[in-house]
Amino acid sequence: MEVRFEDPSLERLEVDPKYTAGLDSNLVKAFRKRMQFIRASPDERLFYAMKSLHYEKLKGDRVGQRSMRLNDQWRLILRLEEDDTGKLVVIVSISDYH
């Protein structure tokens, strides 16, 4: 799937091996692994199929956004959009759910 980032620091976190954005190295590793998975996925049905991701639609002030687990504490917040080439995943943030 095509990916776009709302926050330029998250884009840098994916591609710059020395950049950590002040996050724990295990969290950075999980983020990069998840980004590889998202880019390799043909569509979001695969996100639902992998139960370990805990992929879900969000409610309240985050309506229209979705989350998937990075680890027990952190979630990747994203939004799905349509563009000329099909579905586009917009990475919104990494959020602490605790």
Summary of the structure (lengths in Angstrom):
residues: 98
radius of gyration: 12.8
end to end distance: 29.3
largest distance: 37.4
contacts: 248
relative contact order: 0.23
helix: 36%
strand: 32%
